[in-house]
């Protein structure tokens, strides 16, 4: 039996139907948070317009600057080439950067897994969770480059300081992500295992981790991509070698825009490969 739907004119609607329509299109009244957000957005818009209107353009020829920018981008991305090293040497530099990102993610993920279990409110005492969350929040508040420079005082500029500093920041990021994933577990599952006599480790390995493995992989691969970008920056800022150091030399020392374009394409290509691998692995685990 086929049911035909029709739209009634407003005058033919019953009282209940009009009330239902009003509920669907009801406008929420303004509250303090909404007013505050709109006031901040308005203030930022006014400041942006004022800054653009009052900036001093007299010493800059805007049209010439735009033309030079377009010319530089054409040179970088349409004629990528390097006279200093070949494609194999460039790939070797990218692999070093990938190695730095892999090590920092591996060390950070292993340590963060245990800290995340202790930081989850449904798995550990509240005092312990608050201490761990406060500690990792403090670590996250400090940028990665500062941690690298702090450890460079003891270890010296190079790969060691970059790995330690990036691992330190990875632990704080992944601990928060893992603990929130563990806290989303259904409380009834934990209560059922506890009632059946399962100890803490059995609950973790039989219920918590198997049910959260997809989320753990997602957060780990996400931070692996972040660490890859950080490793590129650390190659220039902390002398950690890899493709980041080559990019710094090409852009600041040799000023070879074509080499900058080649390195940029390599970094983008590897970033796309990482995203593809991440999506494939998550899809396989979801099917299981």
Residue pairs with C-beta under 8 A, 6 or more apart in sequence:
8 17
13 21
28 34
72 257
75 257
75 258
75 261
76 257
76 258
76 260
76 261
76 264
77 261
77 264
77 265
78 261
79 258
79 261
80 258
80 259
80 261
80 262
80 264
80 265
81 258
81 259
81 261
81 262
82 90
82 250
82 256
82 258
82 259
82 262
82 263
83 256
83 259
84 246
84 250
84 254
84 256
84 259
85 93
85 246
90 243
90 246
90 262
90 263
90 266
91 266
93 241
93 242
93 243
93 245
93 246
94 242
94 243
94 266
94 267
94 270
96 241
96 242
96 243
97 228
97 231
97 232
97 235
97 242
97 243
97 244
98 228
98 231
98 270
99 242
100 159
100 162
100 163
100 166
100 227
100 231
100 234
100 235
100 240
100 242
101 166
101 224
101 227
101 228
101 230
101 231
102 224
103 163
103 167
104 162
104 163
104 166
104 167
104 170
104 227
104 230
104 231
105 170
105 220
105 223
105 224
105 227
107 163
107 167
107 170
107 171
108 166
108 167
108 169
108 170
108 171
108 173
108 174
108 223
109 170
109 174
109 220
109 223
111 167
111 171
112 170
112 171
112 173
112 174
112 175
112 177
112 178
113 174
113 178
113 216
115 132
115 136
115 171
115 175
115 178
115 179
116 174
116 175
116 176
116 177
116 178
116 179
116 181
116 182
117 123
117 124
117 178
117 179
117 182
117 204
117 208
118 124
118 128
118 129
118 132
119 128
119 129
119 132
119 133
119 136
119 175
119 176
119 178
119 179
120 129
120 178
120 179
120 182
120 183
120 208
121 129
121 183
122 182
122 183
122 185
122 187
122 190
123 182
123 190
123 200
123 203
123 204
123 208
129 179
132 175
132 179
133 176
133 179
135 172
136 171
136 172
136 175
136 176
137 172
137 176
139 147
139 168
139 169
139 171
139 172
140 169
140 172
140 173
140 176
142 169
144 165
144 166
144 169
144 230
144 234
145 165
145 233
145 234
145 237
145 238
147 165
147 166
147 168
147 169
148 161
148 162
148 164
148 165
148 166
148 234
148 237
148 238
149 161
149 165
149 237
149 238
150 165
151 160
151 161
151 164
151 165
151 168
152 158
152 161
152 165
152 238
154 161
155 161
155 164
157 238
157 239
158 238
158 239
158 240
158 241
159 240
159 241
161 238
161 240
162 231
162 234
162 235
162 238
162 240
163 240
165 234
165 238
166 227
166 230
166 231
166 234
169 230
170 223
170 227
173 223
173 226
174 219
174 220
174 223
177 215
177 219
177 223
178 212
178 216
178 219
181 212
181 215
181 216
181 219
182 208
182 212
184 212
184 215
185 207
185 208
185 211
185 212
189 207
189 211
190 203
190 207
190 208
193 202
193 203
193 206
193 207
194 203
198 206
209 216
213 285
214 282
214 285
214 286
217 278
217 281
217 282
217 285
218 278
218 282
221 274
221 277
221 278
221 281
221 282
222 278
224 274
224 278
225 271
225 274
225 275
225 278
228 270
228 271
228 274
229 271
231 240
231 242
231 244
232 242
232 243
232 244
232 247
232 267
233 244
234 240
234 244
235 241
235 242
235 243
235 244
235 245
235 246
235 247
235 248
236 244
236 245
236 247
236 248
239 245
243 263
243 266
243 267
246 259
246 263
247 260
247 263
247 264
247 267
250 256
250 259
250 260
250 263
251 260
